[in-house]
Amino acid sequence: MIKRTIDLTYKTGRRIVIAVVGSSVLLIGIVMLVTPGPAFVVIPVGLAILAIEFVWARRWLRKLRRMISRRGAESRGEQAENHR
């Protein structure tokens, strides 16, 4: 019974720490959207931290990755067209 309580406390504490750290990094990234700073680097890092524990963060991170890949491909296509 004590081992189960310790395991539950550890899991809950870990989840809380990940939530606080990930949310803080994500919030700093959002603030960087309007202030100088690498917001487009910090926001995915915050989501990656949150994705360790939360499914919703994994989904958002997956969508963000797809969007970045799509825009990168479009940009490379435009550069190739301009080069011709």
JOHU-V347586 format. One record per residue. RES is the residue in one small letter. NEAR is the number of other C-alpha atoms within 10 Angstrom. D_CENTER is the distance of its C-alpha to the mean C-alpha in whole Angstrom. Layout:
RES_NEAR_D_CENTER, RES_NEAR_D_CENTER
This chain:
m_6_36, i_7_35, k_8_33, r_9_31, t_10_31, i_11_29, d_12_27, l_12_26, t_12_25, y_12_23, k_12_21, t_12_21, g_12_20, r_13_18, r_15_16, i_13_17, v_13_16, i_19_12, a_19_12, v_14_13, v_14_12, g_23_8, s_17_9, s_13_11, v_20_9, l_22_7, l_15_11, i_17_12, g_22_10, i_16_11, v_14_15, m_16_14, l_13_15, v_9_18, t_11_19, p_8_19, g_13_16, p_11_14, a_19_11, f_12_10, v_10_9, v_18_8, i_23_5, p_20_3, v_17_5, g_24_4, l_23_2, a_19_4, i_20_6, l_25_7, a_20_7, i_14_10, e_16_12, f_15_11, v_11_12, w_12_10, a_19_7, r_17_8, r_13_10, w_15_7, l_20_5, r_16_9, k_12_10, l_15_8, r_13_10, r_12_13, m_12_13, i_12_13, s_12_15, r_12_18, r_12_18, g_12_18, a_12_21, e_12_23, s_12_23, r_12_24, g_12_27, e_11_28, q_11_28, a_10_31, e_9_33, n_8_33, h_7_34, r_5_37
